[in-house]
């Protein structure tokens, strides 16, 4: 996470939290954005990034090193497209800090428990159960977790430099 500060109208302002929405349904992007429009945590708002396929998601993730949270549709162009993006995040990009919330429009479809554990998935929800209240709660929890992981990572890097 970048700790750079932005100057805007004489005030010091932290950069927004970057949240990537990955879903092949445009309406899901719109609804998620509307539900989180006024979200703020630690005086930081959300900047939404968008991808409509697994390939687009991988491109966005590769070009933004400060994404805090990914809302990820499990089933897009293939039944496991979302899980392939998770694997890309954790293995190819070695990003352990990004928090991931899997979503699906297919009730009853849930990834194996081992996938949730092995790939450090924050949450799993069906799209219909993501009301504004649940979205806000999910985002607060995920970003707090991201902050904690980022703090530990920065402390570890600082200790490595000292040693």
C-alpha positions as CSV (number, residue, x, y, z in Angstrom):
1,X,0.0,0.0,0.0
2,X,1.3,3.4,-0.9
3,X,1.5,5.8,2.0
4,X,1.9,8.8,-0.3
5,X,-0.2,11.8,0.4
6,X,-2.1,14.0,-1.9
7,X,-2.5,17.7,-1.6
8,X,-6.0,19.0,-2.4
9,X,-7.3,22.4,-1.6
10,X,-4.8,22.9,1.2
11,X,-5.7,19.7,3.0
12,X,-3.6,16.5,3.3
13,X,-5.7,13.6,2.0
14,X,-4.9,9.9,1.9
15,X,-5.5,8.1,-1.4
16,X,-8.7,6.1,-1.8
17,X,-9.0,2.4,-1.2
18,X,-8.9,0.6,-4.5
19,X,-11.6,-2.0,-4.9
20,X,-11.7,-4.2,-8.1
21,X,-15.1,-5.5,-9.2
22,X,-14.8,-8.5,-11.4
23,X,-18.1,-9.7,-12.9
24,X,-19.4,-10.3,-16.4
25,X,-22.7,-8.6,-15.6
26,X,-22.6,-4.8,-15.9
27,X,-25.5,-4.4,-13.5
28,X,-23.5,-6.0,-10.7
29,X,-20.8,-3.4,-11.1
30,X,-23.4,-0.6,-11.1
31,X,-25.3,-1.9,-8.0
32,X,-22.1,-2.5,-6.0
33,X,-20.9,1.0,-6.8
34,X,-24.2,2.6,-5.9
35,X,-24.4,0.6,-2.6
36,X,-20.9,1.8,-1.6
37,X,-21.1,5.3,-3.0
38,X,-20.7,7.1,0.4
39,X,-18.4,4.5,1.9
40,X,-15.5,6.0,3.9
41,X,-12.9,4.3,6.2
42,X,-10.2,6.3,7.9
43,X,-11.1,9.4,5.9
44,X,-10.5,7.5,2.7
45,X,-13.2,6.7,0.1
46,X,-13.3,4.0,-2.5
47,X,-11.9,4.1,-6.0
48,X,-13.6,1.4,-8.1
49,X,-11.7,-0.5,-10.8
50,X,-13.6,-2.8,-13.2
51,X,-13.1,-6.0,-15.1
52,X,-15.6,-8.0,-17.0
53,X,-13.6,-11.2,-17.5
54,X,-10.8,-13.2,-15.9
55,X,-8.3,-11.9,-18.5
56,X,-9.3,-8.2,-17.8
57,X,-9.0,-8.9,-14.1
58,X,-5.5,-10.2,-14.4
59,X,-4.5,-7.2,-16.5
60,X,-6.0,-4.7,-13.9
61,X,-4.3,-6.6,-11.0
62,X,-1.0,-6.6,-12.8
63,X,-1.1,-2.8,-13.4
64,X,-2.3,-1.8,-9.8
65,X,-0.1,-2.7,-6.9
66,X,-2.4,-1.1,-4.3
67,X,-5.7,-2.9,-4.7
68,X,-7.1,-3.7,-1.3
69,X,-10.2,-5.7,-2.2
70,X,-11.5,-7.8,-5.1
71,X,-15.2,-8.6,-5.4
72,X,-14.9,-11.6,-7.7
73,X,-17.5,-13.5,-9.6
74,X,-16.7,-17.2,-9.5
75,X,-18.5,-18.2,-12.8
76,X,-17.8,-16.0,-15.8
77,X,-16.5,-17.1,-19.2
78,X,-15.9,-20.6,-17.6
79,X,-17.1,-22.3,-14.5
80,X,-13.8,-21.7,-12.7
81,X,-12.7,-18.4,-14.2
82,X,-12.9,-16.6,-10.8
83,X,-10.9,-19.3,-9.1
84,X,-8.2,-19.0,-11.8
85,X,-8.0,-15.3,-11.0
86,X,-7.6,-16.1,-7.3
87,X,-4.8,-18.5,-8.1
88,X,-3.2,-15.7,-10.3
89,X,-3.4,-13.2,-7.4
90,X,-1.9,-15.6,-4.8
91,X,0.6,-17.5,-6.8
92,X,1.6,-15.6,-10.0
93,X,1.5,-12.1,-8.4
94,X,2.4,-13.3,-4.9
95,X,-0.2,-10.9,-3.4
96,X,-1.1,-12.2,0.0
97,X,-2.4,-8.8,1.1
98,X,-5.4,-8.4,-1.3
99,X,-8.6,-9.4,0.3
100,X,-11.0,-11.4,-1.9
101,X,-14.7,-11.8,-1.7
102,X,-16.1,-14.5,-4.0
103,X,-19.6,-13.9,-5.4
104,X,-21.8,-16.1,-7.5
105,X,-25.3,-15.7,-9.0
106,X,-25.8,-19.5,-8.7
107,X,-27.2,-20.4,-5.3
108,X,-25.8,-23.7,-4.1
109,X,-22.5,-23.3,-5.9
110,X,-19.8,-23.0,-3.4
111,X,-16.1,-23.6,-3.8
112,X,-14.5,-26.4,-1.8
113,X,-13.6,-25.5,1.8
114,X,-10.0,-26.2,0.9
115,X,-10.1,-23.5,-1.7
116,X,-11.4,-21.0,0.8
117,X,-8.6,-21.9,3.2
118,X,-5.7,-22.5,0.8
119,X,-6.3,-19.2,-1.2
120,X,-7.1,-17.1,1.8
121,X,-10.6,-16.1,0.7
122,X,-12.2,-13.5,3.0
123,X,-15.8,-14.3,2.2
124,X,-18.2,-16.0,-0.1
125,X,-21.6,-14.7,-0.9
126,X,-24.4,-15.1,-3.5
127,X,-25.1,-11.9,-5.4
128,X,-28.7,-11.8,-4.1
129,X,-27.6,-11.7,-0.4
130,X,-25.3,-8.7,-0.9
131,X,-27.6,-5.9,0.4
132,X,-26.1,-2.5,1.1
133,X,-25.7,-3.3,4.8
134,X,-23.9,-6.6,4.1
135,X,-21.7,-5.0,1.4
136,X,-20.6,-2.2,3.8
137,X,-19.9,-4.7,6.6
138,X,-18.0,-7.0,4.2
139,X,-15.9,-4.0,2.9
140,X,-15.1,-2.7,6.4
141,X,-13.9,-6.2,7.5
142,X,-11.9,-6.8,4.3
143,X,-10.2,-3.4,4.4
144,X,-9.4,-3.7,8.1
145,X,-7.8,-7.1,7.4
146,X,-5.9,-5.6,4.4
147,X,-4.6,-2.8,6.7
148,X,-3.4,-5.3,9.3
149,X,-1.6,-7.5,6.7
150,X,0.0,-4.4,5.1
151,X,1.2,-3.2,8.5
152,X,2.8,-6.6,9.3
153,X,4.4,-6.7,5.9
154,X,5.9,-3.2,6.3
155,X,7.2,-4.0,9.8
156,X,8.7,-7.2,8.4
157,X,10.4,-5.3,5.6
158,X,11.7,-2.7,8.0
159,X,13.2,-5.4,10.2
160,X,14.8,-7.1,7.2
161,X,16.5,-3.8,6.3
162,X,17.8,-3.5,9.9
163,X,19.2,-7.0,9.9
